[in-house]
Amino acid sequence: MRLFLSIAVVIIIITVIKIDLTEGTLPLAAYSETKECNEQLAVKSVPVITKEGDTVHSLLAEYPTDERISMPERMADFYKFNPHLKKQAIVPGELIKIPIYSSNGPCKK
């Protein structure tokens, strides 16, 4: 009789665990839909006249952006706007364009 009761309790516990895992609250967390932000950032440029001692890094630091953009991405866009600076140093008094990123959508990080 004791063996029968033990087996019945084990079967009930296993059944409850199975129901909880398949139909309970745990699977709901795995199936919750998350909306991804597929928004594209708008890249604008700000014209800047350079001064003595300016570097690409100092100019990008002087004109920060509201969006989280990595430095290599900002450098790539900087050289898209200023292709002549790839093989040339920045000359004081030169007009260059600094990339500024903006986002008008509801997706914020």
URNORFEN-V608539 format. One record per residue. SS is DSSP state (H for helix, E for strand, L for the rest). PSI is psi in whole degrees, 0 to 359 (NA if undefined). Layout:
# URNORFEN-V608539
[[SS & PSI] [SS & PSI]]
This chain:
# URNORFEN-V608539
[[L & 320] [H & 320] [H & 317] [H & 316] [H & 319] [H & 316] [H & 320] [H & 318] [H & 317] [H & 317] [H & 319] [H & 317] [H & 316] [H & 320] [H & 317] [H & 317] [H & 317] [H & 315] [H & 319] [H & 321] [H & 327] [H & 323] [H & 357] [L & 205] [L & 340] [H & 316] [H & 336] [H & 324] [H & 325] [H & 333] [H & 4] [L & 135] [L & 134] [L & 134] [L & 127] [L & 146] [L & 106] [L & 29] [L & 139] [L & 139] [L & 141] [E & 129] [E & 118] [E & 167] [E & 148] [E & 121] [E & 136] [E & 138] [E & 124] [L & 157] [L & 173] [L & 131] [L & 1] [L & 141] [L & 170] [H & 316] [H & 320] [H & 324] [H & 319] [H & 327] [H & 328] [H & 332] [L & 79] [L & 167] [L & 153] [L & 333] [L & 156] [L & 103] [L & 136] [L & 157] [H & 318] [H & 325] [H & 319] [H & 321] [H & 318] [H & 316] [H & 326] [H & 315] [H & 340] [H & 319] [H & 332] [L & 69] [H & 337] [H & 344] [H & 0] [L & 322] [L & 21] [L & 147] [L & 160] [L & 128] [L & 134] [L & 138] [L & 359] [L & 142] [E & 117] [E & 167] [E & 132] [E & 129] [E & 133] [E & 133] [E & 140] [E & 155] [L & 129] [L & 355] [L & 175] [L & 350] [L & 117] [L & 145] [L & NA]]
